[in-house]
Amino acid sequence: MKFNPKTLRKIVLDMAYAGSAVHIGCAFSIIEILSVLYKNHLRYPENNPLSEHRDYFLLSKGHGVMAQYACMHELGWLSDDAISNYFFNGSDLKGLSDSRIPGIEVTSGSLGHGFSVGVGLAMGAKLNKTNQDTYVLVGDGEINEGPIWEGAMFAAHHNLDNFMVIVDENGFQAMGKTQDIIGLGSIQSKFESFGFDSITVDGHDEIAINKAIEKLRNSDTKRPKALIAKTVKGKGVDFMEDDNSWHYTRLDKESYRDAIASINEGDV
Amino acid sequence: MRQALSDVLVELGKKDPKVLLLTGDHGYALFDDFRRECPNQYINVGIAEQNMVGVAAGLARSGFRPIVYGLSAFVPIRVLEQIKLDVAHDHLPVIFIGDGAGFVYSHLGTSHQSTEDIACSRVIPNLSVYSPADRFELTQCLSIAYRNNSAAYLRIGKADRGDVHQSLLNIKSGELIQVKKEKEGRYSFIATGSMVRTAIDVADKLHNINVWSVPFIKPIDRSMVEKICHNSEAIVVFEEHSKFGGLGSLIAEIASESSPVKILHVSVDDQFSQKCGTYEYLLQEHELDFSTVHKKVCNYLQSV
């Protein structure tokens, strides 16, 4: 079965260990969301990441890109070598998403960009009268960025019901807890008040995520959609969960081995 | 010049239904013709320039040809990162028009004045930078930007200083345009935008001056610049832009590599405007008015 969360997390660990890369926690909180999207929703005709008829998935929080690489590996878009040679000199896959890699739509890392580009893609699909859907995944810390809310107003004003934002609400940003840095309050209420249909869901429950996306998609309103996914940063490895140091910490031989063991023994 | 801008936009919009005009709630009256002729191709994105550029990038990815309009203090300055990451990085065909460059908004103060936009935009890879001097150059620049099908920034400064050319030009992208030619041209004036008029006026008071207009800041025909530098005893560069990173810097960069020559920079010093006043008043404050420039240039040419 493709897109098994345990498999995806192990690919992330393999990459992070190979490249001595950071941002493991950022990738682990979005594994189930990506699994559901790639498994059930994103349409890539002929499995072509560059198909002009594809749906658009924009990872606006580029810090979670290893989770996307893992999915792209499952799709056959990335080779085994691309995973095992992560961060090697002359390699293509960077620590933050780069749009020159087929399958990645926007260059992120500087936050708050992907949302607006996604809004433009959704508007383009409307103007072109295609049935393409656009999904943009943002971090909860990322919604500190002003352009997110500029884009939200625009999407609602123009009835972009083919646009869905998914918020990875893991409660952390780079320097600590979101509530201690810029309190976000109810993210769902915020998007509701900006004119979105919205649902909050357990971001690690694949069935619930899938149902919520379907429900939002099947809504008969013209409003854009917001899925708020309550997640755990570092999910899947017991000693990484809710420990923000795994935003920055690199794996060594021992922690890599322990992390793999934790995934094997864990429920998710 | 503004009518010429409107005319070209209408022409492009009518010719190509994929052309979309995006504005950040700026351009009052300027777009009346476009809105009448191409009502479905006009989007007022609201006072949200960052989102406007991201949306333009998404639309360009969907096969559209967005033309993004703003004041040059905001487009490109406020949205430089969006231009870099969302547009230029991916070679998307978005044309940015920055209006009111320099001291056009003389009464409104620093927020609406723009003397850093050339410096900031020309360092972005894949982004062309144009700075027309009159309606004929503007028409040519915008047409070339559209034909090139890539990202471009078009700087529009003071728009009512009169024509520099007699008629529509037939020039290639990158070319400098000679607007005053003397048989015994010992010195060359190289100017862009609003200051081409000043360069011509100063040259008319002197002798042996060739004057060149530079509508294409990037890419620029380097060999033409080298030739001009090689054939001149001294150069004066005129621009309503900071002395850092603009046309003067560009000419100096090229000259220093292959054709060293003395260069006087007639440009904006490293300071913001201090006072309120007319456009002419602001030019005086920044020592860019005709009489100050004339004096400065005479002194310089006597000293070289």
Interface residues (C-beta under 8 A of the other chain):
Chain A: S99 R100 E105 V106 T107 S110 G112 H113 F115 S116 V117 G118 V119 G120 L121 A122 M123 G124 A125 L127 N128 G146 P147 E150 G151 M153 F154 H157
Chain B: V45 G46 A48 Q50 N51 V53 G54 V55 A56 A57 G58 L59 A60 R61 S62 G63 F64 E81 Q82 L85 D86 H89 D90
